[in-house]
Amino acid sequence: MSAVTAKRTIRHRIGGEETGGSSTRTAPVWDPATGEQQAEVVLAKPADVDAAVAAARVAFVDWSEASLSRRAKVMFAFRELLNANVNALARIVSSEHGKVLEDAKGEVLRGLEVVEFACGIPQLLKGEYSDQVSTTVDAYSFRQPLGVCAGITPFNFPAMVPMWMHPVAIACGNSFVLKPSERDPSASNLVAELYAEAGLPEGVFNVVHGDKVAVDALLDHPDVAAISFVGSTPIAKYIHERASANGKRVQALGGAKNHAIVMPDADLDYATNHLSAAGYGSAGQRCMAISVAVAVGDSGDALVEEVAGRAREIKVGPGLDPGSEMGPVVTPQARDRIVDYIGQGAESGARLTVDGRELEVEGGGFWVGPTLIDQVQPEMSVYTDEIFGPVLSVVRSDGLDEAIELVNRNTYANGAAIFTGSGHEARRFQREVEVGMIGINVPIPVPMAFYSFGGWKDSLFGDHHIHGPEGIRFYTRGKAITSRWPASNSASPGDAGSMHFPTSS
């Protein structure tokens, strides 16, 4: 008999130490390119969440009092270590998620931009000051950290999305507990090691692996002040309602069904190149992926023909293979769900121009090929539902008014794009479309880190978008101070009346 090779076990990082905690359950971590289990990850009990929050609460006391220059120095050091480990992080992401190395590297670099933004925390936390608002009275404001903050993040960007949260929260003086996706958890542990190497005190950043048990423990924990979440709309709504009911500050970013409108005057070669990348990059497992192309007027037939040609040319293979342009999807369940949606599209009368179910790749990985579905109608499930796979639907529209109305009827409102050569129509689009992020000849309009990311409608629950200026506001709370320093202690009570300072609003 051959010896059985023990699976690698991915553990929590609590208070600066790796620990299995009290966990008795585990979940498989797959190699999506082979279909084989490469590791197991421990799934936290509530006691493990309690331990992480307790460590974070103790660490918050000193870290919240750390000078802005000290926090900035830690962030700068963390930035340098991340920069030196981009390739290492990308390989981890690719091996557990399945995306190709270039996509994984791009993800890490976009997360790094948020760290660079957080390095400016001394400027970002500057308050306001008004001298002599009344006689001998000054008014000013400043912002203070909340306490223990928590992040619950999805599988599709295991490095970038957590970095939308914890660098800003920590730079603001909070401590942080991260619950990454159990599907691809290892990147978060490496990030914890880099924080420690950068000089971040033990307990300021903690990683707890788990499933709904860990999520609910964070949502209910009395010592967690704020919850940040990115994921599907049903879960975002659940997170928002349960955490809000427990008195927490919440930002919960939900799902998407992003449209790209292609006008007849668009540069067809440019539009099809970018549509293919936006629809099939990372196997479509992106909240900002374009999943619906709206072909306006007579642009439809040529657009479909061009996109179909590019879809057939995409080299699908293991993410760690430098020659691959698209990798597998993350789990067998994801593959089966996507394949089922493709079948629903065919059964409902849409035209399967390119059928990703026909893809053949050697081995047992979780493969679905680029799929293009033409003649899609708004009532079809391939249009209404978030498929989260390499499936691009094409809807035909007679004009821009109809296309904008189609986008605005959708319950998701994360992002939308237009391809056009007309500045007038582009301006109409950006003013009339009801979504949070807009691209003009840019299919995936993810803002830079010094802006904030987030959608409208069912794509966002809570009041704050993520990172950027809104991230600073989310992870802090403001104080307004009115100050008077008399010339001496001999002033009589009547002097106050001569100030003509209002006693109420």
N, C-alpha and C positions, 0 to 999 in steps of 0.2 A: 504493500500500500504506500502511496506517496504521502509525504507529510503535508498537513494542512497549514497553510501560511496564515498567521494571525493578521486580522485586519487592523490597519492603523485606526486609532481612536482619537477623535478630535474633542478636546475638553474645554471647559470654561476658562476664562481669565478673570479672576476676581482678586482685587486688592494686590495686584502685582504678581500673583501666583497662578500657575496652571493647576486646575483641580477638576476632578470628576464630581465633586460635591456629593450630594445624596442621590444622584441620578441612578435609576435602575432601568430606565428605558433608553433605547438608542434608535436611530434612523439610518438607513443606508445613504451613503454618498456615492453616486454613480460616476463612472467614466462614460459620458454620453456618446463618445465615439466608438466604444466597444460594447456597451451594454453591460459591462461587468462592474460589480461593486468594488470600489477602490478603498473605502474607509467607512467607518461608522462614526456618528456624532452623538454625543450624550444629549439627552432631552431633559431639561431642568424640571425639578419639582418646585413648588412654591418656596420651599426652604432655601433652594439655591438662589432664587430671585431675592429673597429676604437678605441673604448673605451679601449679594452684590450691592443691593441698595444700602445696606448698613455700611459697607466699606466706602461707598460713594458719599454717604452722609457724613462720615467722619472726615473724609478727605476734603469735603466742601468747606469745612470750617476754616482751614488755613488757606486753601486755594482761592477762596473768594476774597481773602484779604491780601493776596499776592499783588504786588505792584503791576501796573500795566506794562512796564518795561520787562519785568520778569516773564509775564505771560507771553509777550511778543517774542522774547528770546527763545522760549520753548517752541513756539510756533515756527520760528525761522529754522531752528534745529530740526524739527520734525519735517519741515519742507525739504531740507537738504537730504535727509535720510530717505524720504519718499522718492525724491528725484533719483537717488542712487539705486533704488530698488524697484524702479518701474518695470523692468523686464521680469524680475522675480515675481512681483505681484501679478503681472500679466499672465505668466505661465500658470500660476495657481488658478486664476480666474478661468483661463482657457481649459484647463484640465477638468475643472468641476462643472463649469457652466456649459462648455462646448463651443463658445464663440471663437472665431479665429484670432490668432495672436495680435494682428493689427487692430482689430476691434477692441480686444482686451487692453492693449496698450493705450489706445485712445481713451478708453474709459478711465484708466488710472490718471492720465494727464488732465482730463476734465475735472476729476476730483481734486487734483493738485491745485487747480486754479482757485478752488474754494479755500484751501489752506493758505494760499498766497493772499487772498482777500482777508483772511483772519489775521494774518501777520500785521495788518494795519490797525489793529484793535485800539491803540492809543488815540488815533484820529477818529475811529468809528464810534467810540464811546464819549466823545466830547459833548458836554452839556451846553446849556444856554445860560446867558447872564444878562440881566437888565439892571443897569445902575440907576439909582435914585428914582424908583417908580413912584415914590412919594417922599416927602422930606425925611431924610436919613434912613430911608427904607430901600433895600435892594431885593431883587427876586432872581432866583436861579434854579436850575434843574439839573439832575443827573440820573443815571440809570444804574440799577444794581442787579446782580444775578438772582435767579429764582431759587436755586438749590440743586436737587438731584433731577436731572432730565433723562429721558429714555428715548431711544430710537428703535423702531420696529421696521425692518427693511426687507425688500423683495429679492428674489433670486436673480433678476435679470441684469442688475448692475451691483454685484457684491462688493466692489471697491468704491465706485463713484457715489452711489446714493447715500451710504453711510457718511461719506465725506461731505455731503450736502448739509449734514447735521452737526456731527461732533466737533469739527474744528471751530465752528462759530460758537457753539454752546460753551466749549471749554475756554476759548479765548475771552468770552464774556465773564468768566469766573465761576461757571457751573461745574459740577461733576456729572458724569455721564455713564449710563448703562445701555449697551447696545445688544439688541436681540436680532442677529442677522438671520437670513433664511437658512433653514436646516439643509437645504438642497446643495448649497455651495458655501460652507461656513469658514473655510480655512483662511481666506484673505483677511478676515477681521482679526484673527489671532496674530497674524504677522503685523498688522497695523498696531495692535496693542504692544507688541515687542518694540516697534519703532518709536512709539510714544515714550516707552520706558527709557530707551536709549537716548531720546531727546531731552530727558530730564524731567518729564512730567511726573509728579509725585504719585506714589502708589495709591490706588483707589479712585483717582480722578477719572480714569477711563477703564471700564470693565466690560467684558463680553460674556453674555449668558446665552448659550445655545438652547433651542427648544422649539416647541410647537404652540398650540393654543393654550396649553397649561401655563407656559411661561408668559405668553401675551396677557392672559387674563390676570395673572399675578401682578404684572406691571400696571395694568389699568386700574386695579383695585388698591394698590399699595398706598397707604397714607403718606409716605415720605417721598413719593414721586410727584414733582411739581408740574411737569410738562411732558407731553407725549408727542413725538414726531413719527409720522407713518407715511409710507409710500406703498401702494399696492392696488388691488382691484377695488372697484367702487363699492360692492357689497361689504367688504371688510373695512374699507375706509369709513363707511357710514356706521358700522358697528363700533369701530374704535372711537369715533367721535362721540357717539351717544353714550357709551359706557364710561369713557374717561371724563367726559363733561359732567355726567351725573355724579362722578366722584370728586368734582371740584377742580379738575386739572385744566391747565391750558393745553389746547390741542391744535395741531396742524395735521390734517389727514388728506393726502393727495390720492385721488382715485384713478379710475381707468380712463381709457381714451378710445376714440374712433376718429383718427385724424384724417382730414380730407385735403387733397391738393387739387385745386381747380386749374385746368389747362385750357387757356384761351386759344382761339384760332391763330392769333398773331405771335404765339410763343415760339421760341427757338426749339424746334422739335427734338433735335439731337441733344441739346442741353437738358431739356425737360425729361426726356426718357432716360438719360444717364442718371440723373439725380433721383428720379422716381424709382428706378431699379435699386439704387443704393439705399434709398429711404424705406423701401418696402421689404427688401430681402436681407439687408445688413443685420447681423446678429440673429439670423433666422427669424426676423420679424418680432423678436421678443424684446421690444422696446416700447415704453409708454409714449414715445414721440414718433414711432414708426408711422409712415403713411400707409393706411390700410384701404383708403378709398381714393381713386382718381376720378375726378369729375371732368369728363371731356365735353367741352362747350362747342356747340355748333358742329361744323364739319371736321373738327380735329380728331374725332373718335377713332375712325378706322385706321388712320396712319399711326396714331398713338399706340393703339393696341398692337399693331403689327411690329412697331419698333420695340416696345417693351417686351413683347413675346420673344423676339429675337435675342434680346439681352438676357432674359430669364433663362433661356435654353443654353446660353453660353457660360453661365455662372458655374464655376468649378466647386462642387460640394464635396467636402471631405473633412477629416479630423482637424479640429481647431489648431492643434500643435504642428500640423503639416504646413510649412511655409507656402506651399502652392495652393492651399485652400482659400476660397473666397467666401464661403459660407459653411458653417459647421452644422452639427446636429442640433436638435432641440434638447431641453434639459433633462427630461424624464420620459419613461415609456407612457405615462399617463398623459403628458403634454402631447406626445406624438399621436396617441389614439384620439385625443380630443380634436386636434387640428384635422386629422384625416376624416373624422366624422363630419366636421363642418364643410369640408370640400365636397363630400358626398351629398350633404344637404343642399349645397349650391347647385349641383348638377340636377338633383331631383326636383328642385323648385323651378327649373326652366332656364337658369342662367347658362352661359356658354363657357365651358372649360377650355380656354384657349391653350393654357399650359397646365398640365395635371401633375402636381408634385407627388402624387401617390405612385407614379410610375418610376420614380427614381430608384435606381439600383446601386447600392454601395456595399462592398464586401464587408463582412463582419456583422456583429449583432447590435450596432449602435441605433440611436433613436433618430431615424432619418425621415425627413419630409423635404421634398424638393421645392424650389420656387414655383408658385402657383399663380396663374393669372385667370381671373374669372370676369368675363365680359357680359354685357347686357344684364347687369344686376339691378334689381328693383328695390326700393327702400323698405318694402315689407319683408324681404328675405332675411333669414337668420345670418347669412354671411355679411349682410349690411348692418343689421341692428346690433349684433353681439360683438364683444371684444374677443377676437379669435386668438390673438397673441402668438402668431406664427407667420411663416413666409407666404402669406396669402394677400394678394392685391386685387381688390374688386374695382371694376370700371362701371361707372354710372354715366349715362348720357344726359345732356342738358341742352336746351335750346338757346339759353343766354345766361349772362352773368347774374341777372336778377333771380332767375330760377336756381342757379347754383348756390348763391348766397342763402336763399330761403331753405334749400336742402341742408346746408351746413347748420343753419340756425334752428332747424327743427330737431336736430339730434340732441339727445339728452347729455351726451358727453361734450365737453368744450375745453379740451386741453390745448390743442394747437390746430392751425390750418394754414395752408399756403396757397399762393397763386403764382402761376407761370404766365407772364405776359410781357409784351414790349410797350404797353401803354401805361404811362404814369397816372393818367386820369383814372383808368380802371383799377389800378393798384391802390390808389388813394381811396376810391369808393369801397373797395374790398376791406381795407384795413379799418375803415370807420364803421362799416355796417355789419361786419361779421362778428358774431357773439362768442368769442373764444378768448382765452387768456394769453395766448402766445401766437404771433402771426409771422409768417415768412413771405417775403416778396422775392420770388425767384430763389428762395432758400427753403428746401422741403422740410428740414427739421430745425425749427427756430428755437433751439435751446439757448436761453440768454447766457451771457457771460456771467461769471461769479459775482461781479459787482452790480448786477441787476438781480431780480428775484424770479424764481421759477414757480409756475403754478397756473392752473386752469380756472374755469368757471363751472357753474352748474354742478353736474354729478361727478366732475373731475376734481372737486375740492370741497372738503368739509372743514369748517373753521374759518377764521378771519385772516390768517397769514399765509402768504406764499413762503417758499423755502429759500434759504441762503440769501445773500445780498442784504440790502437795508432792512427788508422785512424780517429776515432771520435774526438780525441784531435786536430788533424790537421784540420778536417773539421770545427770545431767551433772556430778556431783561424786563424790569418794570421800573417806571419812572417815579421820581420824587420831585415835587416842586416845593421850594423853600422860600419863605418870605422872612427877611432878616432885618433887624433894627439894632443899631449899637448907639445908645445915647452918649453924649459927650461926657456925662458924669452920672453917678448914681443918685444925684440930688434932684433929678428932674421930678417935678410934681405930677400926679396922675392927670392933671388937666392938660399937661403938655401934649399928651397923646391926641387929644381932640383937635389941636391946632394943625395936626398933620394932614387933616382931610383925607385920611386913608379909609376906604370902605371896609366895613366890618362884615359884610356878607356879599354874596353875588346877586 
